[in-house]
Amino acid sequence: MSFSTFIPSRCLGVAGAALLALSAVSARADVAVTNIATNTTLRYPVALLEGSSDAPENSKLTVVNRTSKKSSRNFETTTVGGRFKALTELVPGRNTIVLNDGKKSLRFFLTYEPMTTPYIVRMIYVTDAAGNTKYSTPKANDPQDYKAKLNIVAKLMQTATAESLNAAGLGRRTFRLETDANGDVIVHTVNSGHPASYYHAFSDDQVLYREVNNMLVPQFPTTEAKNVVLMGFSEYDAVKRRGLSHTALGGGGQGLFGSLDMFSWPSTLQQVQPIFNDNTPVDPTVTFDDSGNRGRMWGLSATTIGATLHELGHALGLPHSTFRYSVMSRGFDQINRMFSLTEPVKAPNAPPLISKPEETATFDRVSSDRLAFTHWFEMDKKGYTKLPSPKIQVDGASGKVVINAPAGVRFVGVDRDAYTRDSKVYPDAAPQTVEFTREELARMAGGDGFSVLVIDNNANQANAGGSEFANPANFIHNWKLSESALVWPDSKLLPEVDAAEAENIVGQLAARPAQNFAPAYVDLQERYAPLGATDMRRVFALSEITSEQEQKVTLLTGSDDALRVWVNGQPVLSKLTMRGATPDEDATPITLRAGRNTLLLEVLNGSEGWGFFARLATSDKARQPLVVNAAGQVVTGK
């Protein structure tokens, strides 16, 4: 997977944040905190302190929270290039923090005011039927302290999120963790009721996700919570070098992750930087190497902690990002750089890499915008006015888009190809009505086939995409469909269909009556649900198209889920994927011969939504529509 890069805008910037913080300390101080001002109030417990020191290189710098009596009150780091990063855990109220670099001390004050919002992020550890809480580990004397690890990692994820939103100009807003009276994260240990072998038998991670989610939701509903779930029954097959019940999936109310590399996570705040600098090689004969191809223990912990935050991001409603260092792309591999200035390299005796702020894992600007106005980032319980949810109205012919929100519009985001692309926020005045044109939104998305998310001042949401923004006149409407749905045995494989079978399918469908689907989207779920099950099913759709001459064109498609296409009996597209249907997601060059042409689609469904879009366009960069009329003839585009 490759990602293009953009630079997030509307950011305070490192220099601006530094000036703000430095204004609160003496300009002649030998040790200074530069990312946050003294006497700041935080709504989360673990503060990231970045600063400067003129002590000699690699000097020890200690951080002591004199207000706290917890074991996390002491933290030790080293100075690198006159800089440092440190962590300190706060207790409710005003905290007195003393930093000492061996030459000078700095007294620093932070106030911790716990959040009161009812919307929480919940940590869950699932065991097998025997109640075995032990996670896989190569360590002979591993303490198996899964609760301590989840406590620290959850707080690191919370802090990383706050720092990301702050960098995007939204303040240090983050999600609330479910904690006990001592401020420790509550880790719910849940017996699954099945032996580990039951879960290991699932070949489809999507099915495993649903199995775990369906088991947990009755006890841990997700109306006001997001569940971060670690599967304690994950196992490593060292012979085949593959993980059993080890996956990374997120969405809806759940972020699901395997526990194979949890042994590499810190159990205390003091262990964070040493673990992110542990250059011990990973032995794949005994350990599942999920280190982002780095093959070192520090990479193992960074990638798996970052990936857990990535899946929580999906559960919080975020799609993937095109920004290289976003948590919602592979930027999560660099989550270590958020908390440590140094990163080991493979070369023996080589000095460590000094991390750069612009190359650190973060929620990019658009992702941060999207999070900031949801229920989970409200910080305090909010009294809402009883007003209708926002509505998005699209005039298919003119392309005018009107968004009405009685509570006021806060966020308008545009996604395309399952990636977040751009957004517009209204942080101050929240207008009740905003207008766009389809062309404006397409420019924000970087192309057609986009969807729009609106969040109002009550954190209510509205979505529009697919057929709402597609001009129905440009799509193919006449299709001959399979009489009934066929079983799709394995979502990781496309069933074999050779040339002879494809020709036979075309012959069978050609004899069936054509159906006209007026919308741009052909809804197969609606068509086949009355006939029986639609999960793990597949159907074929045939359109017969007449061209006056041979011509090269572009076939634009989008499907929910997988898709295969044959033109005149020749395979031209194969997409084995689980995705929502988006217009124009696939662009396939094809040749129409003079006279009759057959366009055969196979659309395969994993679960839930099922359908497709298909249209023709010119083969040049402009991709002007080529309309197929009711008689199946290709005519001049509109």
Salt bridges, closest charged atoms under 4 A:
ASP30 OD2 - LYS104 NZ 3.86
ASP54 OD1 - LYS103 NZ 3.67
GLU76 OE1 - LYS60 NZ 3.94
GLU89 OE2 - LYS70 NZ 3.27
GLU89 OE2 - LYS155 NZ 2.61
GLU113 OE2 - ARG43 NH2 3.77
ASP145 OD1 - LYS149 NZ 3.86
GLU163 OE2 - ARG172 NE 2.97
GLU178 OE1 - HIS188 NE2 2.77
ASP184 OD1 - LYS70 NZ 3.50
ASP184 OD1 - LYS155 NZ 3.89
ASP290 OD2 - HIS246 NE2 3.72
ASP333 OD1 - ARG294 NH2 3.83
ASP333 OD2 - ARG330 NE 2.96
GLU343 OE1 - ARG337 NE 2.85
GLU359 OE1 - ARG337 NH1 3.99
ASP369 OD1 - ARG10 NH2 2.71
ASP369 OD2 - ARG365 NH1 3.40
GLU378 OE2 - HIS375 ND1 2.70
ASP380 OD1 - ARG43 NH2 2.78
ASP415 OD2 - ARG370 NH1 2.98
ASP417 OD2 - ARG416 NH1 2.89
ASP417 OD2 - ARG421 NH2 3.65
ASP422 OD1 - ARG365 NH2 3.08
GLU435 OE1 - LYS400 NZ 3.87
GLU544 OE1 - LYS480 NZ 2.88
GLU544 OE2 - ARG596 NH2 2.62
ASP584 OD2 - ARG615 NH2 2.85
GLU585 OE2 - ARG579 NH1 3.77
ASP586 OD1 - LYS575 NZ 3.85
ASP586 OD2 - ARG579 NH2 2.77
GLU602 OE2 - ARG538 NH1 2.69
GLU602 OE1 - ARG564 NH2 2.73
